[in-house]
């Protein structure tokens, strides 16, 4: 069971060709072994790299007794040599899933997600903190209401300045700030519903903080128009004082939903967000990927490769070296399956790069993180095993 969005060995031979070409060496992805603590199901949803020897990946795994243990938090740390599982708190009879992670130092990291009583409908946001020795659960406030609530993204600037975003119990965007002592809810404006419609729900999926006065969050909102539900992309910006909604391109069809899942800010005039299109009537879209760019004045849609797939995350080494990940649809067989999807921006265009899949042959990527200073890029997700037997997947791209 995964509550985070899911989009949907020949790679060895392809990789060998890429390595042989210096110009393409930076486009090669390799599978790196990752922990699978459960005999049942293990997944990774988010990753953050601080240095070449310090990165975190988070997700969930099924406890030994699924009814009593539920889904437990999974954190893994890269030490420059291997990924190792790091123990997290476990709450009896609670499902706990981590969706995102961010670290400002070796002794300061935050991971966020969602928790609920096993098999119950209600959901609440979850935050845990790493102090250099252990992870601990930290209390977070929430709005009133009965909507399913969760954190989807987190950005840590320092030990006294972190931001988490998601959806509140009031079915509106949830933004919270850590001041070094406690988390507090920060008011954010509601997006304007299209003419004649009523705002139904708002959710933020990703956040990127360039400084204390330059932070972006993205997601989507839905509105009801007669009997139709309209879902539109959403971007918000924090200038150090307050949050405001910034208009984004969004499909105007009542049968097509537009949602942004990830964002990365490189400069005041260089921000990228990614997501996907989906349909309300079940039809297949020829190209479901969404990429948008902020140039300092406005957001605009950017052309993507013509293929089926959705994007879940984006990370940048530099303005001319950016990666977006997700899942593409392979319809070459009798039954369509998900395959890892990695797109690269070279300063001129987005192109698809070859990326390996897990042993099952069907894999998805949920998150991506770039090491500051032009180091490794990490992508994480899972291999689809069937019958709740998914296994973690970690890909590495070295410059």
N, C-alpha and C positions, 0 to 999 in steps of 0.2 A: 504494500500500500504506500503510494507516494502522494503527498499533498501538494508538492511543487508542480508547476507546469511541466508537461511532457510533450514535446513536439514529435512529433516524430523527429584465406591467408595469403590471397593474391597481393595484399598490400606489401608484403616483404619484397616481392620482385619489383614492384613499382618503386619502392623506397630506394632500392639499389640503383635504379636508373637515375633517380633524383640526386642521390649523393654524388654520382659520377659527374654531375654538372654543377660547377661552382655557383653559377647564377641562380640555381634552384635549390641550393643546399638549405637555405633558410625556410623552405616550404615543406620540409620533411617532418612528419610526425612519427613518433615511436610509442609503443605501449610500454608503460613502466609498471611493474608489479605493485599492487595495492592491497590493503588488508580486506578480508572478507570474514568478519567474526562469526557470522551466522551460517548454519547449514541450510537455512531457508532462503532468506532474501537480504541483499545488501545493495545500497544505492548511495551515490554521491551526487549532491546538488549544487555545491558551491566551492570555490577555491580562491585563495588569496596568497600571493607570493610577495614576501618582504625583501628577502635577499636570496642569493644563490643557495644558501644553506638553511633557509627558514621559510617554509610555506605550510599553509594549512588547507585541508580539504574536509568538508563536512557533509553529512547526510543522515542515514538511518540504517538500522538493521533489525531484523526480527529477533526478539528475545527467545531464550530457550523454551519458555512456556508462553506461547503466543497469546493465550487468554489472560494470563496474569501479568506477563511482562510487556506485551504489546510491541510497538515499534520503539526502539531505543536510540538515543542520540549516538551518532558515529562521528568521531573526529580522528583525523590522521595527520601526522606532521612529517614533513620532508626535512631531513637533516643534512642534505647534500649527497647522501649515499642511497637512502631508501626511505620509503613511506612506512611509518609505524603507527599503529592504533594507539591513541591516548585515551585513558579511562575518563568517562563522563558520569555525572550523577544519573541515577536511575530512580524514577518514582514508581512505586508499585501501582499496577492497574492503570497506568497512564501511557498513552501513545505520545511519543516525542520525536519530532522530525526537525532537523536543522536544514535551513534553506540557503544560508549565506554566512560568510565569515570575513573579517577584516582585522588586521593587526597593525598597531602603530609602533610596536617594539617587541623584543623577545619576551618581555614580561607583561604585555598588554595586548590582549586580543578579545574580540567579541564575536560570538556566533549567535544567530537568531533563527527562529522558525515558528513552530506551532505545536501545541499540546492539547490533548483532550483525554477524557476518560475512555478507556478501551471500548471501541465499538459505539461510543456515543456520538450524537450529531454535533453537539456544541464544540467549538474550537476557540482557543485563546492564544495570544502571542507568547513567545518564549524567548528568553535571552539568557545566555550563559557567558561567564567571563573567565579568561585565563590570566592568572597572576604570576606566571613563570613556574609555578609548581603544580597547580591543579585547576580544573574547571569547577565553577560553582554556579548554581542557578541564582539569578538576580531578579527581584521582583520588578514588574513593569505595570504601570497603570493602564487603563483602557477606558473607552467611552461607554456610556450606557447603551443598552439594546440587546438584541438576541441574535444578531447576524453572526455568521462564522467569521472569526477574527484571527489574524496571523501577521507575523513579520515575514517579508520576502527578501529584504535587502538591508545591508548595514555598511557604513563607512566610518572608519576610525581615524581621526586626525591626531589625537593625542590621548593621554590617560584621562584627561578631563574634557574631552570634546569628541563625542561619537553621535552618529545619527542612525536611526532605524526606521524603516518604512514598510507599510503593508496596508492592511484593511482593518478597520475598527468594528466593534460590535454594533455601531450605528450604521454600518454599510457604507461608510465614507472613508476617505483616505486617512490612514493612521500614520502620523509622523511623531517620533519621540526623540528627545535629546538627552544625552548623558553628560552631566556637568562635573563628573568626578566623584559625586556622592550619590546621586539618584537619577533615575529616568523620569522624565516628565513629558506629558503630551503637549505638543506645540500646535497651535491653531493653524489650519491651512484653508485657503478658499476652496469652494466647490466649483467645478467647471460648469459652464453654462450649457444647459441642455438645448438641443436643436429646437427651432421654433415649433410650437405646438406639442412638444413632448414634455415628459416629466422625468426628472433625474431619479434613477433607481438605485445605482450603486457605483462606488468608486474604489479602485484598488491600485496601489503602487507596487511595482514589481522589482525595481532596481534603483540604486542611488550611487552617485559618484561625487566625491568631495575633493575639489582641487585646493581649496583653502577654506578658512572659517567664513569667508564672505563670498564664496563661489561654489555652490552645491546644486546639483541637478538630481531630480527624481523623475522616473517615468512609470507609466502603467496604462490604465484604460478606465473608461467610465461607460456606464450603460444608461439608456433612457428609454422610456416606453412611449411609443407613438401609436395610438389606436391599439391594434393587437400586435404591433411589431416591437421588437426589442432592438434598439440601435446601440452598437458598441463602437466606441471611438478611441483613438489613441490619445494619450495625455502626457504632458510634460509640465513640471513645476521647477521653479528656480528660487534659491535662497540667496539673498544679497548681503547677509550678515545681520539683517534686521527683521525681515519678514519673507514669507513664501508668496509667490504669485504664480498663477497659471499662465503658461506661454503657449499660444496657438500652435498646433501641429497639423500637417496634412493628414487627412483621414478619409477613408473610402465613404462615399455618400450613399451607397446601396443599403437598403434595409435588410438584405439577405447576406451581407458580408460584414464581419466583425474585424476591427483593427485593434491590436493590442501590442504595446511595447513591453519587452521583457528585460532588457538590459541597457545600460548607458555607461559611457566612459568620457570623461572631460579631460582634454589635453591642454586647452588654453581657453581664454575668454571668448575666442572666436572660432573654436574648433572642438565640437562635441559631437559624438556619435551615439545613436540609439538604434536598437534592433528589436524585431518582433516577428509577428506573423499575422496572416489573414486566416480567418476561418469562416465557414458558412453556417447559416442557421437551418438550411434545408438539406444538408448532408451531401451536397454536390462537391466534386473534386475540383480544386482550383489549379490551373496550369502553373502558377507561380505564387506560392503563399508567403514568400519571404518579404519582410519589410525592413528597410534601412533608411534612416533619416539623419540629416546633418544640420548642425547649428553653425552658422557662419558669423555669429556675433550680432546679427540683426534678426534673422528668422530661421525657422526650420524648413527644410525642403526634402522631398523624397529623392533617393539616389537609386539609379538603376542597379538591379541585381542580376546574376546569371539566370537564364531561363530554365529553371528546374523546380520540381516539387520539393517543398521542405519548409521548415520553420526555424527561426533563430531564437536562442534562449539567452545568449550572453555576448559581450563584446569587450575586448581589452586591447591596449595599444602599447607597443614599444616606443613608437615615435609617430609623427604625423604621417609618415609614409610607410608605416609598418604596423598594420592593425589587423586583428583577427576577430571574426565572428563565428560562433559555433551553434550547433543545434542538431537537427535530424533531417535527413533527406529521405524521400520515398524511392525505393528500388522496386519497380514494377516489372522487372524482366522475367520473374518467375510466375507461377500460377497464382501465388498469393503475395500481394505487396508486403514488403517488410521495411523497417526503419534501418537506416545506415548512418554512421557518423557523418556530419556535415561540417566542413571548415571552409570559410571564405577568407580571402586575404585582400587587403587594400594596399596598393603600392604607391599611392599618391595620385593615381590616374583612374583606376577602375577596380572593381571587385571581381575576383575570379575564384573559382573553386579549386582547392588544393586536395590532393589525395590524402585520405586519412584512414588508418586501420580500424578494424572492428574487433570485437571480442571473439572468443572461441565459438560462441553460439551463431555468429554470423549476422546477428541483429542487435544493433547497439544505438544508444542515444547519448548525446552530450547535453548536460544541463547548465554548465557554467565554465567560465574561462577567466584566467588571471595572468597578468604579465608582471614579471619581475622588474622593478624600477631600474633604470640605467641600461636598458637594452639586453637584459638577460633572458632566461627561459620564459616561455609561455606554457602554461599548464591548462589542459582541458579535462573536465571530469564528467562522469555520467554513470551509465551502467549497461551491462550486457543483458539482453532479454533472455531469461532462461525458461520461461513458461511455468505455470503452476506455482507462482510466487517463489521462484528460485533465481531471481536476478542477482548479478554479481557486479561489484564495482569495476569501473573502467577509468584509468588515468592515462592521458596522452601527453607527451612532452614534445615541444618544438624548441630547438636550440638555434640561436642566431648564427 
